[in-house]
Amino acid sequence: MGSYFGEFVGSCLLIVFGNGVVANVLLNASKGKHGGWIVIAFGWAMGVFIAVYIAAPSSGAHLNPAVSLGLAMAGKFSWSQLPAYVAAQVSGAATGAMLVWAVYRDHFNQTDNKDEILACYCTAPAIYNPLQNLFVEAFATFVLIMGIFHLTASSQSLGSLDALPVALLVLGLGLSLGGPTGYAINPARDLGPRIAHFILPMKYKGSSEWHYAWVPVVGPLLGASAAIIFYLSYN
């Protein structure tokens, strides 16, 4: 159970930092209002760093169903553990989103832009084109998984800072490939908070956009699968 709890806690912290920085930048009356995309990208990267650092000793810090799937396909993770890991990741992400709501509750209630409220929970495309959006999510996740597998295969170690390269990888992805879809690159990161958005009371809450919710789930899983097939072809 320790590994599942580690995935839950790590996923929760990932969203507290990641969705927290989005709320800080977008919500009315927040001191970080108008901080911009670079602030958001750095906040997510720091969330990855601290979440991986804390969860790694107990669970390996997958924190992402796409990562768990990739490891299972590569024979580095048991298929039998996959459903419980995914459940822990999604529930942890939903809990993290609820904690962000608790912190920024007054600011949510003073923000009447429904799109900005939704952005504090889950992703939405800048231009709605499902097939193109699916490709972007798949490709960004392909890069993520390839990067993770090469970074973790390296013989060099940074000791307690081993989480830093993955955090920098996510930072780079956000800055370079995050514009079209908001770079979910993680089904749990999108689905868990989207569920929280659907459940939580907010004064100006709009739709949870369930018609788009399949893209940040299917895209990362396709990208991870392609990355592992490609990686195994030359290793």
C-alpha positions as CSV (number, residue, x, y, z in Angstrom):
1,M,0.0,0.0,0.0
2,G,3.0,2.3,0.5
3,S,3.6,2.6,-3.2
4,Y,0.0,3.5,-3.9
5,F,-0.1,6.1,-1.2
6,G,3.1,7.5,-2.6
7,E,1.5,7.9,-6.0
8,F,-1.6,9.5,-4.3
9,V,0.5,12.0,-2.3
10,G,2.9,12.8,-5.2
11,S,0.0,13.4,-7.7
12,C,-1.8,15.6,-5.1
13,L,1.3,17.7,-4.6
14,L,1.9,18.0,-8.4
15,I,-1.6,19.5,-8.8
16,V,-1.2,21.7,-5.7
17,F,1.8,23.3,-7.3
18,G,0.7,23.2,-10.9
19,N,-2.9,24.2,-10.6
20,G,-2.0,26.5,-7.8
21,V,0.3,28.6,-10.0
22,V,-2.4,28.7,-12.7
23,A,-4.9,30.0,-10.1
24,N,-2.3,32.5,-8.9
25,V,-1.8,33.9,-12.4
26,L,-5.4,33.9,-13.6
27,L,-7.8,34.5,-10.8
28,N,-9.1,38.0,-9.8
29,A,-7.5,39.7,-6.8
30,S,-4.6,37.2,-6.7
31,K,-1.2,38.8,-6.0
32,G,0.2,36.8,-9.0
33,K,-2.5,38.0,-11.4
34,H,-1.1,38.5,-15.0
35,G,2.1,36.6,-14.1
36,G,2.1,35.0,-17.5
37,W,3.0,31.7,-19.2
38,I,6.6,31.6,-18.0
39,V,5.5,31.8,-14.4
40,I,3.0,28.9,-15.0
41,A,5.6,26.8,-16.7
42,F,8.1,27.3,-13.9
43,G,5.4,26.5,-11.3
44,W,4.5,23.2,-13.0
45,A,8.2,22.3,-13.2
46,M,8.7,23.0,-9.5
47,G,5.6,20.9,-8.8
48,V,7.1,18.0,-10.8
49,F,10.4,18.4,-8.9
50,I,8.9,18.3,-5.4
51,A,6.3,15.6,-6.2
52,V,8.9,13.3,-7.7
53,Y,11.4,14.0,-4.9
54,I,8.8,13.0,-2.3
55,A,7.1,10.1,-4.0
56,A,10.2,8.4,-5.6
57,P,11.3,6.4,-2.5
58,S,7.9,4.8,-2.0
59,S,6.4,4.4,-5.5
60,G,9.0,5.3,-8.1
61,A,7.1,8.6,-8.7
62,H,5.2,7.7,-11.9
63,L,2.5,10.3,-11.1
64,N,1.2,9.8,-14.6
65,P,-0.7,6.9,-16.2
66,A,1.2,7.4,-19.4
67,V,4.5,6.9,-17.5
68,S,3.1,3.8,-15.7
69,L,1.8,2.4,-19.1
70,G,5.2,3.0,-20.7
71,L,7.1,1.3,-17.9
72,A,4.7,-1.7,-18.0
73,M,5.2,-2.0,-21.8
74,A,8.9,-1.8,-21.3
75,G,8.8,-4.6,-18.7
76,K,9.9,-2.3,-15.9
77,F,6.6,-2.3,-14.0
78,S,4.0,-5.0,-13.3
79,W,0.8,-4.8,-15.4
80,S,-1.1,-6.1,-12.3
81,Q,-0.2,-2.9,-10.4
82,L,-1.2,-0.6,-13.2
83,P,-5.0,-0.1,-12.4
84,A,-4.2,0.7,-8.7
85,Y,-1.5,3.1,-9.7
86,V,-3.8,4.9,-12.1
87,A,-6.5,5.1,-9.5
88,A,-4.1,6.6,-7.0
89,Q,-2.9,9.1,-9.5
90,V,-6.4,10.3,-10.6
91,S,-7.7,10.5,-7.0
92,G,-4.5,12.3,-5.8
93,A,-4.9,14.8,-8.7
94,A,-8.5,15.4,-7.8
95,T,-7.6,15.9,-4.2
96,G,-4.9,18.4,-5.1
97,A,-7.4,20.4,-7.2
98,M,-9.8,20.5,-4.3
99,L,-7.0,21.8,-2.0
100,V,-6.2,24.5,-4.6
101,W,-9.9,25.5,-4.5
102,A,-9.8,25.6,-0.7
103,V,-6.8,28.0,-0.8
104,Y,-8.2,30.2,-3.6
105,R,-11.9,29.9,-2.8
106,D,-12.5,33.7,-2.4
107,H,-10.7,34.4,-5.6
108,F,-12.7,31.8,-7.5
109,N,-15.8,33.5,-6.3
110,Q,-14.5,36.9,-7.5
111,T,-13.6,35.6,-11.0
112,D,-16.4,35.7,-13.5
113,N,-14.4,34.4,-16.5
114,K,-15.5,30.7,-16.8
115,D,-12.7,29.8,-19.1
116,E,-10.1,31.1,-16.7
117,I,-11.8,29.2,-13.8
118,L,-11.7,26.0,-15.9
119,A,-8.0,26.6,-16.7
120,C,-7.2,26.4,-13.0
121,Y,-8.4,22.7,-13.1
122,C,-7.8,21.2,-16.5
123,T,-6.6,21.9,-20.0
124,A,-8.4,23.3,-23.0
125,P,-7.0,23.9,-26.5
126,A,-6.2,27.4,-27.8
127,I,-7.8,26.4,-31.1
128,Y,-10.4,23.6,-30.9
129,N,-9.4,21.0,-33.5
130,P,-9.7,17.5,-31.8
131,L,-7.4,15.6,-34.2
132,Q,-4.8,18.3,-34.2
133,N,-5.1,18.6,-30.4
134,L,-4.8,14.8,-30.1
135,F,-1.6,14.9,-32.2
136,V,-0.1,17.7,-30.0
137,E,-0.8,15.8,-26.8
138,A,0.6,12.6,-28.2
139,F,3.7,14.2,-29.6
140,A,4.5,16.2,-26.4
141,T,4.0,13.0,-24.3
142,F,6.2,11.1,-26.8
143,V,9.0,13.6,-26.0
144,L,8.3,13.4,-22.3
145,I,8.5,9.6,-22.2
146,M,11.6,9.4,-24.4
147,G,13.3,12.0,-22.2
148,I,12.4,10.2,-19.0
149,F,13.6,6.8,-20.2
150,H,16.9,8.3,-21.3
151,L,17.4,10.4,-18.2
152,T,16.7,7.4,-15.9
153,A,18.9,5.1,-17.9
154,S,21.9,7.4,-17.4
155,S,24.6,6.1,-15.2
156,Q,25.2,9.6,-13.8
157,S,23.4,10.5,-10.6
158,L,22.7,13.8,-8.9
159,G,21.9,12.2,-5.6
160,S,19.0,13.9,-3.9
161,L,18.6,16.1,-7.0
162,D,17.7,13.2,-9.4
163,A,14.2,14.7,-9.8
164,L,15.7,17.9,-11.3
165,P,16.3,16.6,-14.9
166,V,12.6,15.5,-15.2
167,A,11.4,18.8,-13.8
168,L,13.6,20.7,-16.4
169,L,12.2,18.4,-19.1
170,V,8.6,19.4,-18.2
171,L,9.7,23.0,-18.0
172,G,11.0,22.8,-21.6
173,L,7.9,21.0,-22.8
174,G,5.7,23.7,-21.3
175,L,7.7,26.6,-22.8
176,S,8.1,24.9,-26.3
177,L,5.0,22.7,-26.9
178,G,2.5,23.9,-24.3
179,G,0.8,26.6,-26.4
180,P,-1.7,24.7,-28.5
181,T,-3.3,22.5,-25.8
182,G,-1.8,23.6,-22.4
183,Y,0.4,20.4,-22.3
184,A,-1.6,18.0,-20.2
185,I,0.8,15.2,-21.1
186,N,-0.7,13.3,-18.2
187,P,-4.3,11.8,-18.2
188,A,-4.5,12.0,-14.4
189,R,-3.4,15.6,-14.3
190,D,-6.4,16.5,-16.5
191,L,-9.1,14.0,-15.5
192,G,-8.8,14.2,-11.7
193,P,-9.0,18.1,-11.6
194,R,-11.8,18.0,-14.3
195,I,-13.8,15.8,-11.9
196,A,-13.1,18.2,-9.1
197,H,-14.3,21.2,-11.3
198,F,-17.5,19.3,-12.0
199,I,-18.1,18.6,-8.3
200,L,-17.0,21.8,-6.5
201,P,-19.3,24.8,-5.9
202,M,-18.1,28.0,-7.6
203,K,-20.1,31.2,-8.2
204,Y,-19.3,31.5,-11.8
205,K,-18.5,28.0,-12.8
206,G,-19.2,27.0,-16.4
207,S,-19.1,23.7,-18.2
208,S,-16.4,21.1,-17.4
209,E,-16.0,20.6,-21.2
210,W,-16.4,16.8,-21.1
211,H,-16.6,16.8,-24.9
212,Y,-12.8,17.5,-24.9
213,A,-11.8,15.4,-21.9
214,W,-10.9,12.4,-24.0
215,V,-8.1,14.2,-25.8
216,P,-5.8,14.7,-22.8
217,V,-6.4,11.1,-21.8
218,V,-6.1,9.3,-25.1
219,G,-3.3,11.6,-26.5
220,P,-0.8,10.9,-23.8
221,L,-1.5,7.2,-23.8
222,L,-0.9,7.0,-27.5
223,G,2.3,9.1,-27.2
224,A,3.6,7.0,-24.4
225,S,2.9,3.8,-26.3
226,A,4.7,5.1,-29.4
227,A,7.7,6.3,-27.4
228,I,8.2,2.9,-25.8
229,I,7.9,1.0,-29.1
230,F,10.5,3.4,-30.6
231,Y,12.7,3.2,-27.5
232,L,12.7,-0.6,-27.4
233,S,13.5,-0.8,-31.2
234,Y,17.0,0.4,-30.5
235,N,17.6,-0.7,-27.0
